[in-house]
Amino acid sequence: MHKHVAETAAAKRTKGPFWVVKVVSDYLKEAQQLVPPGATSFHHACRLRLYCEGGREVNEHLKAQIAFGDEGFYVEDLRDLRLRGGVWEVLIKWLGRDDLESSWEPALSIYEEIPVLFRRWGKARSNEDGVSEMIDELT
């Protein structure tokens, strides 16, 4: 076996165990060794493998945490608009969540987070009460 091939094969062996301590981006994770010395390092997501230890109870809360982690929630749809206490709010339907978990969020925050989707929604509903007024105030 050539030396280069042997070194490459050795480098591909799994290391660990680690746990992800920070999600830097969709593809980059900061992980910490579970055994001493407990060093942290950065890894591309394609290099990580899930580990399952038997006997652990997986409940709905854990599934939700795994699904959404530190990245927050994704907007599925903008449903409605209201003016409350002088602040425009938009009813947000969250991706992967029930309709009952939809929430009213400040329109300015949503505009800053997802401006393209927000503008499209505003343009499509510009003839409805308050939408044009809200867009004028935010832009």
ZAGU-387867 format. One line per field, with one value per atom (N, C-alpha, C, O, CB): atom name; residue in three letters; x, z, y. Coordinates in Angstrom, 1 decimal. Atoms other than C-alpha are relative to their C-alpha. Glycine has a CB too. Example, Ala and Ser with C-alpha at 12.3 -4.5 7.8 and 13.67 -1.06 7.14 Angstrom:
// residues 2
atom c(N_CA_C_O_CB_N_CA_C_O_CB)
res c(ALA_ALA_ALA_ALA_ALA_SER_SER_SER_SER_SER)
c1 c(0.9_12.3_0.9_1.9_-1.0_-0.9_13.7_-0.8_-0.3_0.4)
c3 c(0.0_7.8_0.0_0.7_1.2_0.0_7.1_0.8_0.9_-1.4)
c2 c(-1.2_-4.5_1.2_1.2_0.0_-1.1_-1.1_1.1_2.2_0.5)
//
This chain:
// residues 139
atom c(N_CA_C_O_CB_N_CA_C_O_CB_N_CA_C_O_CB_N_CA_C_O_CB_N_CA_C_O_CB_N_CA_C_O_CB_N_CA_C_O_CB_N_CA_C_O_CB_N_CA_C_O_CB_N_CA_C_O_CB_N_CA_C_O_CB_N_CA_C_O_CB_N_CA_C_O_CB_N_CA_C_O_CB_N_CA_C_O_CB_N_CA_C_O_CB_N_CA_C_O_CB_N_CA_C_O_CB_N_CA_C_O_CB_N_CA_C_O_CB_N_CA_C_O_CB_N_CA_C_O_CB_N_CA_C_O_CB_N_CA_C_O_CB_N_CA_C_O_CB_N_CA_C_O_CB_N_CA_C_O_CB_N_CA_C_O_CB_N_CA_C_O_CB_N_CA_C_O_CB_N_CA_C_O_CB_N_CA_C_O_CB_N_CA_C_O_CB_N_CA_C_O_CB_N_CA_C_O_CB_N_CA_C_O_CB_N_CA_C_O_CB_N_CA_C_O_CB_N_CA_C_O_CB_N_CA_C_O_CB_N_CA_C_O_CB_N_CA_C_O_CB_N_CA_C_O_CB_N_CA_C_O_CB_N_CA_C_O_CB_N_CA_C_O_CB_N_CA_C_O_CB_N_CA_C_O_CB_N_CA_C_O_CB_N_CA_C_O_CB_N_CA_C_O_CB_N_CA_C_O_CB_N_CA_C_O_CB_N_CA_C_O_CB_N_CA_C_O_CB_N_CA_C_O_CB_N_CA_C_O_CB_N_CA_C_O_CB_N_CA_C_O_CB_N_CA_C_O_CB_N_CA_C_O_CB_N_CA_C_O_CB_N_CA_C_O_CB_N_CA_C_O_CB_N_CA_C_O_CB_N_CA_C_O_CB_N_CA_C_O_CB_N_CA_C_O_CB_N_CA_C_O_CB_N_CA_C_O_CB_N_CA_C_O_CB_N_CA_C_O_CB_N_CA_C_O_CB_N_CA_C_O_CB_N_CA_C_O_CB_N_CA_C_O_CB_N_CA_C_O_CB_N_CA_C_O_CB_N_CA_C_O_CB_N_CA_C_O_CB_N_CA_C_O_CB_N_CA_C_O_CB_N_CA_C_O_CB_N_CA_C_O_CB_N_CA_C_O_CB_N_CA_C_O_CB_N_CA_C_O_CB_N_CA_C_O_CB_N_CA_C_O_CB_N_CA_C_O_CB_N_CA_C_O_CB_N_CA_C_O_CB_N_CA_C_O_CB_N_CA_C_O_CB_N_CA_C_O_CB_N_CA_C_O_CB_N_CA_C_O_CB_N_CA_C_O_CB_N_CA_C_O_CB_N_CA_C_O_CB_N_CA_C_O_CB_N_CA_C_O_CB_N_CA_C_O_CB_N_CA_C_O_CB_N_CA_C_O_CB_N_CA_C_O_CB_N_CA_C_O_CB_N_CA_C_O_CB_N_CA_C_O_CB_N_CA_C_O_CB_N_CA_C_O_CB_N_CA_C_O_CB_N_CA_C_O_CB_N_CA_C_O_CB_N_CA_C_O_CB_N_CA_C_O_CB_N_CA_C_O_CB_N_CA_C_O_CB_N_CA_C_O_CB_N_CA_C_O_CB_N_CA_C_O_CB_N_CA_C_O_CB_N_CA_C_O_CB_N_CA_C_O_CB_N_CA_C_O_CB_N_CA_C_O_CB_N_CA_C_O_CB_N_CA_C_O_CB_N_CA_C_O_CB_N_CA_C_O_CB_N_CA_C_O_CB_N_CA_C_O_CB_N_CA_C_O_CB_N_CA_C_O_CB_N_CA_C_O_CB_N_CA_C_O_CB_N_CA_C_O_CB_N_CA_C_O_CB_N_CA_C_O_CB)
res c(MET_MET_MET_MET_MET_HIS_HIS_HIS_HIS_HIS_LYS_LYS_LYS_LYS_LYS_HIS_HIS_HIS_HIS_HIS_VAL_VAL_VAL_VAL_VAL_ALA_ALA_ALA_ALA_ALA_GLU_GLU_GLU_GLU_GLU_THR_THR_THR_THR_THR_ALA_ALA_ALA_ALA_ALA_ALA_ALA_ALA_ALA_ALA_ALA_ALA_ALA_ALA_ALA_LYS_LYS_LYS_LYS_LYS_ARG_ARG_ARG_ARG_ARG_THR_THR_THR_THR_THR_LYS_LYS_LYS_LYS_LYS_GLY_GLY_GLY_GLY_GLY_PRO_PRO_PRO_PRO_PRO_PHE_PHE_PHE_PHE_PHE_TRP_TRP_TRP_TRP_TRP_VAL_VAL_VAL_VAL_VAL_VAL_VAL_VAL_VAL_VAL_LYS_LYS_LYS_LYS_LYS_VAL_VAL_VAL_VAL_VAL_VAL_VAL_VAL_VAL_VAL_SER_SER_SER_SER_SER_ASP_ASP_ASP_ASP_ASP_TYR_TYR_TYR_TYR_TYR_LEU_LEU_LEU_LEU_LEU_LYS_LYS_LYS_LYS_LYS_GLU_GLU_GLU_GLU_GLU_ALA_ALA_ALA_ALA_ALA_GLN_GLN_GLN_GLN_GLN_GLN_GLN_GLN_GLN_GLN_LEU_LEU_LEU_LEU_LEU_VAL_VAL_VAL_VAL_VAL_PRO_PRO_PRO_PRO_PRO_PRO_PRO_PRO_PRO_PRO_GLY_GLY_GLY_GLY_GLY_ALA_ALA_ALA_ALA_ALA_THR_THR_THR_THR_THR_SER_SER_SER_SER_SER_PHE_PHE_PHE_PHE_PHE_HIS_HIS_HIS_HIS_HIS_HIS_HIS_HIS_HIS_HIS_ALA_ALA_ALA_ALA_ALA_CYS_CYS_CYS_CYS_CYS_ARG_ARG_ARG_ARG_ARG_LEU_LEU_LEU_LEU_LEU_ARG_ARG_ARG_ARG_ARG_LEU_LEU_LEU_LEU_LEU_TYR_TYR_TYR_TYR_TYR_CYS_CYS_CYS_CYS_CYS_GLU_GLU_GLU_GLU_GLU_GLY_GLY_GLY_GLY_GLY_GLY_GLY_GLY_GLY_GLY_ARG_ARG_ARG_ARG_ARG_GLU_GLU_GLU_GLU_GLU_VAL_VAL_VAL_VAL_VAL_ASN_ASN_ASN_ASN_ASN_GLU_GLU_GLU_GLU_GLU_HIS_HIS_HIS_HIS_HIS_LEU_LEU_LEU_LEU_LEU_LYS_LYS_LYS_LYS_LYS_ALA_ALA_ALA_ALA_ALA_GLN_GLN_GLN_GLN_GLN_ILE_ILE_ILE_ILE_ILE_ALA_ALA_ALA_ALA_ALA_PHE_PHE_PHE_PHE_PHE_GLY_GLY_GLY_GLY_GLY_ASP_ASP_ASP_ASP_ASP_GLU_GLU_GLU_GLU_GLU_GLY_GLY_GLY_GLY_GLY_PHE_PHE_PHE_PHE_PHE_TYR_TYR_TYR_TYR_TYR_VAL_VAL_VAL_VAL_VAL_GLU_GLU_GLU_GLU_GLU_ASP_ASP_ASP_ASP_ASP_LEU_LEU_LEU_LEU_LEU_ARG_ARG_ARG_ARG_ARG_ASP_ASP_ASP_ASP_ASP_LEU_LEU_LEU_LEU_LEU_ARG_ARG_ARG_ARG_ARG_LEU_LEU_LEU_LEU_LEU_ARG_ARG_ARG_ARG_ARG_GLY_GLY_GLY_GLY_GLY_GLY_GLY_GLY_GLY_GLY_VAL_VAL_VAL_VAL_VAL_TRP_TRP_TRP_TRP_TRP_GLU_GLU_GLU_GLU_GLU_VAL_VAL_VAL_VAL_VAL_LEU_LEU_LEU_LEU_LEU_ILE_ILE_ILE_ILE_ILE_LYS_LYS_LYS_LYS_LYS_TRP_TRP_TRP_TRP_TRP_LEU_LEU_LEU_LEU_LEU_GLY_GLY_GLY_GLY_GLY_ARG_ARG_ARG_ARG_ARG_ASP_ASP_ASP_ASP_ASP_ASP_ASP_ASP_ASP_ASP_LEU_LEU_LEU_LEU_LEU_GLU_GLU_GLU_GLU_GLU_SER_SER_SER_SER_SER_SER_SER_SER_SER_SER_TRP_TRP_TRP_TRP_TRP_GLU_GLU_GLU_GLU_GLU_PRO_PRO_PRO_PRO_PRO_ALA_ALA_ALA_ALA_ALA_LEU_LEU_LEU_LEU_LEU_SER_SER_SER_SER_SER_ILE_ILE_ILE_ILE_ILE_TYR_TYR_TYR_TYR_TYR_GLU_GLU_GLU_GLU_GLU_GLU_GLU_GLU_GLU_GLU_ILE_ILE_ILE_ILE_ILE_PRO_PRO_PRO_PRO_PRO_VAL_VAL_VAL_VAL_VAL_LEU_LEU_LEU_LEU_LEU_PHE_PHE_PHE_PHE_PHE_ARG_ARG_ARG_ARG_ARG_ARG_ARG_ARG_ARG_ARG_TRP_TRP_TRP_TRP_TRP_GLY_GLY_GLY_GLY_GLY_LYS_LYS_LYS_LYS_LYS_ALA_ALA_ALA_ALA_ALA_ARG_ARG_ARG_ARG_ARG_SER_SER_SER_SER_SER_ASN_ASN_ASN_ASN_ASN_GLU_GLU_GLU_GLU_GLU_ASP_ASP_ASP_ASP_ASP_GLY_GLY_GLY_GLY_GLY_VAL_VAL_VAL_VAL_VAL_SER_SER_SER_SER_SER_GLU_GLU_GLU_GLU_GLU_MET_MET_MET_MET_MET_ILE_ILE_ILE_ILE_ILE_ASP_ASP_ASP_ASP_ASP_GLU_GLU_GLU_GLU_GLU_LEU_LEU_LEU_LEU_LEU_THR_THR_THR_THR_THR)
c1 c(0.8_0.0_0.9_1.9_-1.0_-0.8_1.3_-0.2_-1.2_-0.4_0.1_2.1_-1.1_-1.8_1.4_1.0_-0.2_-1.4_-2.2_0.1_1.3_-3.2_-0.2_-1.3_0.0_0.1_-2.5_-0.3_-1.1_1.3_0.2_-2.3_-1.4_-2.1_1.0_1.3_-5.5_-1.1_-2.1_-0.3_0.9_-7.3_-0.1_-1.1_0.3_-0.1_-6.1_-0.7_-1.3_1.5_0.6_-7.3_-1.5_-2.2_0.5_1.4_-10.8_-0.7_-1.9_-0.3_0.5_-11.2_-0.8_-0.4_1.1_0.8_-13.8_0.7_1.5_-1.3_-0.6_-12.8_-1.2_-2.3_0.9_1.1_-14.9_0.0_1.0_-1.3_1.3_-17.2_0.1_0.9_-1.1_0.1_-18.0_-1.5_-2.4_0.5_1.4_-21.1_0.1_1.0_-0.6_0.1_-22.1_-0.3_-1.4_-1.0_0.2_-21.7_-0.5_-1.2_1.2_0.4_-22.4_-0.2_0.6_1.0_0.2_-23.9_0.4_-0.3_-1.5_-0.6_-21.8_-0.8_-1.2_1.5_0.9_-23.8_-0.7_-0.5_0.9_0.6_-25.8_1.0_0.7_-0.9_-1.0_-22.6_1.1_1.8_0.5_-1.2_-20.1_-0.5_-1.3_0.8_0.3_-20.4_1.2_2.3_-0.8_-1.1_-18.2_-0.4_-1.4_0.1_0.3_-17.9_1.1_2.2_0.0_-0.9_-16.3_0.1_-0.9_-0.5_-0.3_-14.7_-0.7_-0.7_1.5_0.7_-16.7_1.0_0.7_-1.1_-1.0_-13.5_1.2_1.4_0.6_-1.1_-10.5_1.0_1.2_0.8_0.0_-9.0_-1.2_-1.2_1.2_1.2_-12.4_0.2_-0.5_-0.5_-0.3_-10.9_-1.2_-2.0_1.3_1.0_-13.2_0.6_1.8_-0.8_-0.5_-12.8_-1.2_-2.4_0.8_1.1_-14.8_0.0_1.0_0.2_0.2_-16.3_-1.0_-2.0_-0.3_1.1_-18.2_-1.0_-0.7_0.6_1.1_-21.6_0.0_-0.4_-1.3_-0.1_-20.9_0.9_0.9_0.4_-0.9_-18.2_-0.5_0.2_1.3_0.5_-20.4_-0.9_-1.6_-0.8_0.9_-22.2_-0.8_-0.3_0.8_0.8_-25.1_0.4_0.8_-1.5_-0.2_-24.6_-1.2_-1.9_1.2_1.2_-27.3_0.4_0.9_-1.1_-0.3_-26.9_-1.4_-2.3_0.6_1.2_-29.5_-0.5_0.4_0.2_0.5_-31.8_-0.3_-0.9_1.0_0.4_-32.2_-1.4_-1.9_1.0_1.4_-35.8_-0.1_0.4_-0.8_0.2_-36.7_-1.4_-2.3_0.4_1.3_-39.6_-0.2_0.7_-0.3_0.4_-41.4_0.9_1.2_-1.5_-0.8_-39.4_1.4_1.9_0.1_-1.3_-36.1_-0.1_0.9_0.5_0.1_-37.3_-0.1_0.5_-1.3_0.1_-38.3_1.3_1.7_-1.1_-1.3_-34.9_0.9_1.7_0.5_-0.9_-33.1_-0.4_0.4_-0.1_0.5_-35.3_0.3_0.6_-1.5_-0.2_-34.9_1.2_1.7_-1.2_-1.3_-31.8_0.1_-0.8_1.1_-0.3_-30.2_-0.3_-0.2_1.4_0.2_-31.1_-1.3_-1.6_0.0_1.3_-34.6_-1.0_-0.8_0.2_1.1_-37.7_0.0_0.5_-1.4_0.1_-38.4_-1.5_-2.4_0.5_1.3_-41.4_-0.5_0.1_0.0_0.7_-43.8_-0.9_-1.0_-0.8_1.0_-46.4_-0.3_-0.2_-1.3_0.5_-47.5_-1.5_-2.0_0.7_1.5_-51.2_-0.8_-1.9_-0.3_0.9_-52.6_0.8_2.0_-1.1_-0.6_-51.9_-0.9_-2.1_0.3_0.8_-53.0_0.9_2.1_-0.5_-0.7_-52.1_-0.4_-1.6_-0.5_0.2_-51.7_0.9_2.1_0.2_-0.8_-50.6_0.9_2.0_0.8_-0.8_-49.3_1.1_1.9_0.6_-1.1_-47.1_-0.7_-1.6_0.8_0.5_-47.8_0.5_1.7_0.3_-0.4_-47.8_-0.5_-1.6_-0.6_0.3_-47.9_-0.2_0.6_1.0_0.3_-49.4_0.9_0.7_-1.5_-1.0_-46.6_-0.4_-0.7_1.4_0.2_-47.2_1.4_2.1_-1.0_-1.3_-44.0_0.1_-0.8_0.5_-0.2_-42.6_0.1_0.9_1.2_-0.1_-43.2_-0.8_-0.7_1.4_0.7_-45.4_-1.5_-1.9_0.4_1.5_-49.2_-0.5_0.2_-0.7_0.6_-51.5_-0.2_-0.1_-1.3_0.2_-52.1_1.2_1.2_-0.5_-1.3_-48.4_0.4_1.5_1.0_-0.3_-48.6_0.0_-0.7_-1.1_-0.1_-47.7_0.0_0.4_1.3_-0.1_-48.0_1.4_1.8_-1.1_-1.4_-44.6_0.0_-0.7_1.0_-0.1_-43.6_0.3_1.3_1.0_-0.2_-43.8_1.4_2.0_-1.0_-1.4_-40.5_1.0_1.9_0.3_-0.9_-38.7_0.0_1.0_-0.3_0.1_-40.1_0.5_1.2_-1.5_-0.5_-39.3_1.5_2.1_-0.5_-1.4_-35.7_0.6_1.7_0.5_-0.4_-35.4_-0.2_0.7_-0.6_0.4_-37.1_-0.6_-1.8_-1.0_0.5_-37.4_-0.6_-1.6_1.1_0.5_-38.0_-1.4_-2.3_0.9_1.3_-40.9_-1.0_-2.1_0.2_0.9_-42.3_-0.5_-1.7_0.7_0.4_-42.3_-1.0_-2.0_1.2_0.9_-43.9_-1.4_-2.4_0.5_1.3_-46.6_-0.7_-1.9_0.2_0.6_-47.2_-0.5_-1.6_1.0_0.4_-47.4_-1.3_-2.2_1.1_1.2_-49.9_-1.3_-2.4_0.3_1.1_-52.1_-0.1_-0.8_0.1_-0.1_-51.6_-1.4_-1.5_0.8_1.3_-55.3_-0.8_-2.0_-0.8_0.7_-56.3_0.3_1.3_0.5_0.0_-56.9_1.4_1.7_-1.1_-1.2_-53.7_1.3_2.4_-0.2_-1.3_-51.1_0.8_2.0_-0.3_-0.8_-50.1_0.5_1.7_-0.8_-0.4_-50.0_1.2_2.2_-1.1_-1.1_-47.8_1.3_2.4_-0.4_-1.2_-45.4_0.6_1.9_-0.4_-0.5_-45.1_0.8_1.8_-1.1_-0.6_-44.2_1.3_2.3_-0.9_-1.2_-41.6_1.1_2.3_-0.3_-1.0_-39.8_0.3_1.2_-0.4)
c3 c(0.0_0.0_0.0_0.8_1.2_0.1_-0.9_1.3_1.9_-1.2_-1.2_1.9_0.0_1.0_0.2_0.2_0.6_0.3_1.0_-1.4_-0.1_0.4_1.5_2.0_-0.9_-1.5_4.0_0.8_1.8_0.4_-0.8_5.4_-0.2_0.7_-0.4_0.3_3.6_0.7_1.3_-1.5_-0.6_4.9_1.5_2.2_-0.3_-1.4_8.4_0.4_1.5_0.5_-0.3_8.3_-0.1_0.5_-1.0_0.2_7.3_1.2_1.3_-1.3_-1.2_10.5_0.9_1.0_0.8_-0.9_12.9_1.2_1.8_0.3_-1.3_15.9_0.9_0.4_-0.2_-0.9_18.9_1.3_1.6_-0.7_0.3_20.6_0.3_1.2_0.9_-0.1_20.3_0.2_0.0_-1.2_0.0_21.0_-0.6_-0.3_1.4_0.7_19.0_1.0_1.7_-1.2_-1.0_21.2_-0.6_0.1_0.8_0.7_18.6_-1.5_-2.1_0.2_1.5_15.1_-0.5_-0.4_-0.3_0.6_13.3_-1.3_-1.5_-0.4_1.2_10.0_-0.3_0.5_-1.2_0.4_8.2_-0.2_0.0_-1.2_0.4_7.3_1.0_1.0_-1.3_-0.9_10.0_1.5_1.9_-0.2_-1.4_13.6_0.9_0.5_0.2_-0.9_16.6_1.0_1.6_0.8_-0.8_18.5_1.1_1.0_-0.8_-1.1_21.9_0.3_0.3_1.2_-0.4_22.8_1.3_2.2_0.1_-1.2_25.4_1.0_2.2_-0.3_-0.9_26.8_0.2_-0.7_-0.6_-0.2_28.2_-1.2_-1.7_1.3_-0.6_27.2_-0.2_0.3_-0.4_0.2_26.1_-1.0_-0.9_1.3_1.0_23.2_-0.9_-1.2_-0.8_1.0_20.8_-1.4_-1.5_0.4_1.4_17.0_-0.9_-0.5_-0.4_1.0_13.9_-1.0_-1.4_-0.7_0.9_11.6_-1.0_-0.7_0.7_1.0_8.3_0.3_0.8_-1.4_-0.4_8.8_-0.7_-0.2_-0.4_0.7_6.2_0.6_0.3_-1.5_-0.7_8.4_1.3_2.0_0.3_-1.3_11.4_-0.2_-1.2_0.7_0.0_12.2_1.3_2.4_-0.2_-1.2_14.6_0.9_0.3_-0.4_-1.0_17.7_0.8_1.3_0.9_-0.8_19.4_1.1_0.9_-0.9_-1.2_22.9_0.4_0.7_1.1_-0.4_23.7_1.4_2.3_0.0_-1.3_26.7_0.2_1.2_1.0_-0.1_26.1_-0.5_-1.5_-0.9_0.3_26.1_-1.0_-0.7_1.2_1.0_23.0_0.1_-0.2_-1.5_-0.2_23.7_-1.0_-1.8_1.4_1.0_21.7_0.2_-0.8_0.1_-0.3_23.4_-0.6_-1.2_1.5_0.5_22.4_-1.5_-2.2_0.5_1.5_18.8_-0.5_-1.5_-0.4_0.4_18.6_0.1_-0.8_0.8_-0.2_19.9_-1.1_-1.6_1.4_1.1_17.4_-1.3_-2.1_-0.1_1.3_14.5_-0.2_-1.3_-0.1_0.2_15.2_0.7_0.3_0.6_-0.7_17.5_0.3_0.7_-0.9_-0.2_17.8_-1.2_-1.1_0.5_1.3_14.3_0.1_-0.7_-1.2_-0.1_15.4_-0.9_-1.3_-0.3_0.8_13.4_-1.4_-1.5_0.7_1.4_9.7_-0.2_0.2_-1.0_0.4_8.4_-1.1_-2.2_-0.3_1.1_6.4_-0.8_-2.0_0.6_0.7_5.7_0.9_2.1_-0.3_-0.7_6.7_-0.2_-1.3_-0.5_0.0_7.6_0.1_-0.6_1.0_-0.3_8.9_0.5_0.7_1.0_-0.5_10.0_1.0_0.8_-1.2_-0.9_12.9_0.6_0.5_1.2_-0.6_14.6_1.5_1.8_-0.6_-1.5_18.4_0.7_0.7_0.4_-0.8_20.7_-0.9_-0.4_1.0_0.9_17.7_-0.7_-1.4_0.8_0.7_16.5_-0.9_-0.6_1.1_1.0_13.3_0.4_0.7_-1.4_-0.2_13.9_-1.1_-1.7_1.4_1.0_11.5_0.6_1.5_-1.2_-0.5_12.2_-0.8_-2.0_0.0_0.7_11.4_0.2_1.3_0.6_-0.1_10.6_-0.2_-1.2_-1.2_0.0_11.5_-0.7_-0.5_1.5_0.8_9.3_1.0_1.9_-0.9_-0.8_10.8_1.3_2.1_0.3_-1.2_13.6_-0.3_-1.4_0.7_0.2_14.1_-0.1_0.3_1.2_0.1_13.3_1.3_1.5_-0.7_-1.3_17.0_0.6_1.5_1.0_-0.4_17.4_-0.7_-0.5_0.0_0.7_15.0_1.0_2.1_-1.1_-1.0_16.7_-0.7_-1.9_0.9_0.4_16.3_0.3_1.4_0.6_-0.1_15.7_-0.5_-1.5_-0.7_0.5_15.2_-1.5_-1.9_0.8_1.4_11.5_-0.4_-1.3_-0.7_0.3_11.6_0.2_-0.7_1.0_-0.2_13.0_-1.2_-1.7_1.3_1.1_10.3_-1.3_-2.1_-0.2_1.2_7.6_0.0_-1.1_0.0_-0.1_8.8_-0.2_-0.8_1.3_0.1_9.0_-1.4_-1.9_1.0_1.3_5.7_-0.9_-1.2_0.2_0.7_3.6_-1.4_-1.8_-0.3_1.3_0.2_0.2_-0.5_-0.7_-0.2_1.5_0.5_0.1_1.0_-0.5_3.4_-1.1_-1.1_1.1_1.1_0.4_-1.0_-1.4_-0.8_0.9_-1.8_0.6_0.0_-0.3_-0.7_0.8_0.0_-0.2_1.5_0.0_1.1_-1.3_-1.4_0.5_1.3_-2.6_-0.4_-1.0_-1.0_0.4_-3.0_0.8_0.3_0.3_-0.9_-0.2_0.1_1.0_1.4_0.0_-1.0_0.0_0.5_-1.1_0.0_-1.5_1.3_1.4_-1.2_-1.3_2.0_1.0_0.9_0.6_-1.0_4.9_0.8_1.4_1.0_-0.9_6.6_-0.6_-0.2_1.2_0.5_4.4_-0.6_-0.3_-1.0_0.6_2.3_1.0_0.9_-1.1_-1.0_5.3_0.8_1.1_1.0_-0.8_7.2_-0.8_-0.3_0.4_0.9_4.2_-0.1_0.0_-1.4_0.1_3.9_1.3_1.3_-0.2_-1.2_7.6_0.2_0.8_1.2_-0.2_7.5_-1.0_-0.6_-0.1_1.1_4.3_-0.1_-0.9_-1.3)
c2 c(-1.2_0.0_1.2_1.3_0.0_-1.2_3.4_0.8_0.8_0.8_-0.8_5.7_1.1_1.3_0.7_-1.1_8.5_-0.7_-0.1_0.6_0.7_6.0_-0.4_-0.2_-1.2_0.4_4.7_1.2_1.2_-0.7_-1.2_8.3_0.5_1.0_1.1_-0.4_9.2_-0.8_-0.3_0.0_1.0_6.1_0.3_0.2_-1.4_-0.2_6.8_1.3_1.4_0.0_-1.3_10.4_-0.1_0.8_1.1_0.1_9.3_-0.8_-0.8_-0.7_0.7_7.2_1.0_2.1_-0.7_-0.8_8.5_0.4_-0.4_-0.6_-0.5_10.5_0.3_0.6_1.2_-0.4_11.2_-0.8_-1.5_-0.2_-0.7_11.2_1.5_1.9_-0.6_-1.4_14.8_0.4_-0.4_0.8_-0.5_16.9_1.4_2.1_0.0_-1.3_20.0_1.0_1.0_0.0_-1.1_23.1_1.2_2.1_0.2_-1.2_25.7_-0.3_-0.9_1.2_0.0_25.9_1.3_2.3_-0.4_-1.2_28.4_0.4_1.6_-0.2_-0.2_28.0_-1.3_-2.3_0.5_1.2_25.4_-1.2_-2.3_0.1_1.0_23.6_-0.1_-1.1_0.3_0.0_24.5_-0.1_0.7_1.2_0.2_23.2_0.0_-0.5_-1.4_0.0_23.7_-1.2_-1.2_1.4_1.2_20.4_-0.1_0.3_-1.2_0.2_19.5_-1.5_-2.2_0.8_1.4_16.2_-0.3_0.5_-0.3_0.4_14.3_-0.7_-0.8_-1.0_0.5_12.8_1.0_1.8_-1.4_-0.9_14.6_0.0_-1.1_-0.3_-1.3_17.0_0.9_2.0_0.7_-0.8_18.2_1.2_2.2_0.6_-1.0_20.3_0.3_-0.7_-0.3_-0.3_22.1_0.2_0.6_1.3_-0.1_22.1_0.2_-0.1_-1.2_-0.3_23.1_-1.2_-1.7_1.3_1.2_20.4_0.4_1.0_-1.3_-0.1_20.5_-1.0_-2.1_-0.2_0.8_19.0_-1.4_-2.4_0.7_1.3_16.3_-1.0_-2.2_0.2_0.9_14.9_-0.5_-1.3_0.8_0.5_14.4_-1.2_-1.3_1.2_1.1_11.2_0.0_0.3_-1.3_0.0_10.8_-1.2_-2.3_0.0_1.1_8.7_-0.3_0.7_0.3_0.4_6.8_-0.9_-2.0_-0.6_0.9_5.4_-0.6_0.1_0.8_0.7_2.8_0.4_0.7_-1.5_-0.3_3.4_1.5_1.8_-0.4_-1.5_7.2_0.1_-0.4_0.9_-0.2_8.3_1.2_2.3_0.3_-1.1_10.4_0.5_-0.3_-0.5_-0.6_12.7_1.1_1.4_0.5_-1.1_15.4_1.2_1.9_0.4_-1.2_18.2_-0.2_0.7_0.2_0.3_16.5_0.1_0.6_-1.3_0.0_16.0_1.5_1.8_-0.8_-1.4_19.7_0.7_1.5_0.7_-0.7_20.8_-0.5_0.4_-0.4_0.5_18.6_0.6_1.0_-1.6_-0.5_19.8_1.5_1.9_-0.2_-1.4_23.5_0.5_1.6_0.7_-0.4_23.7_1.5_2.1_-0.4_-1.4_27.1_0.9_2.1_0.2_-0.8_28.2_0.7_1.6_-0.9_-0.7_29.3_-0.7_-1.8_1.5_0.5_28.8_0.6_1.7_0.2_-0.5_29.2_0.4_-0.3_-1.0_-0.5_31.2_-0.8_-0.9_1.5_0.7_29.1_1.0_0.9_-1.1_-0.9_31.8_1.2_1.1_-0.7_-1.1_35.3_0.0_0.0_1.4_0.2_35.1_1.2_1.3_-1.0_-1.1_38.3_1.2_1.1_-0.4_-1.3_41.9_0.7_0.6_0.9_-0.8_44.0_1.1_1.1_-0.9_-1.2_47.3_-0.1_0.0_1.4_0.2_46.8_0.9_0.8_-1.5_-1.0_49.6_0.8_1.2_-0.8_-0.8_51.6_-0.8_-0.2_1.1_0.8_48.7_-1.0_-1.7_-0.8_1.0_46.7_-1.4_-1.5_0.4_1.4_42.9_-0.8_-0.6_-0.4_0.9_40.1_-1.4_-1.8_-0.1_1.4_36.6_-0.9_-1.0_-0.4_0.9_34.1_-1.5_-1.9_0.3_1.5_30.4_-0.5_-0.3_-0.5_0.5_28.7_-1.4_-2.2_-0.2_1.2_25.9_-1.2_-1.2_0.1_1.2_22.4_0.1_-0.8_-0.3_-0.2_23.8_0.0_0.3_1.3_0.0_23.5_1.5_2.4_-0.7_-1.4_26.5_0.6_1.8_-0.1_-0.5_26.8_0.7_1.5_-1.1_-0.6_27.7_1.2_1.8_-1.1_-1.2_30.6_1.2_1.1_0.3_-1.1_33.9_1.3_1.5_-0.2_-1.3_37.6_0.6_0.6_0.9_-0.6_39.2_1.4_1.7_-0.9_-1.3_42.8_0.0_-0.6_0.8_0.0_43.6_0.5_0.0_0.9_-0.5_45.5_-1.1_-1.2_1.2_1.1_42.5_-1.0_-1.5_-0.8_1.0_40.2_0.7_0.0_-0.3_-0.7_42.8_0.0_-0.2_1.5_0.1_42.9_-1.4_-1.5_0.6_1.4_39.1_-0.6_-1.3_-0.8_0.6_38.1_1.1_1.0_-1.2_-1.1_41.2_-0.4_0.2_1.0_0.4_39.5_-0.6_-0.2_-1.0_0.6_37.3_1.0_1.0_-1.1_-1.1_40.3_0.9_1.2_0.8_-0.9_42.5_-0.6_0.0_0.5_0.8_39.8_-0.1_0.1_-1.4_0.1_39.3_1.4_1.4_-0.5_-1.4_43.1_0.4_1.0_1.0_-0.4_43.5_-0.8_-0.2_-0.3_0.8_40.6_0.5_0.2_-1.4_-0.4_42.1_1.5_2.0_-0.6_-1.5_45.8_0.7_1.8_0.6_-0.6_46.4_-0.3_0.2_-0.6_0.2_45.1_1.1_1.8_-1.4_-1.1_47.4_0.0_-1.1_-0.1_-0.2_48.7_-0.5_0.0_-0.7_0.6_46.8_1.1_1.2_-1.1_-1.1_49.8_1.0_1.4_0.7_-0.9_52.0_-0.5_0.2_0.3_0.6_49.6_0.0_0.3_-1.5_0.1_49.1_1.4_1.5_-0.5_-1.3_52.9_0.4_1.0_1.0_-0.3_53.2_-0.8_-0.2_-0.4_0.8_50.4_0.3_0.1_-1.5_-0.3_51.5_1.4_1.8_-0.6)
//
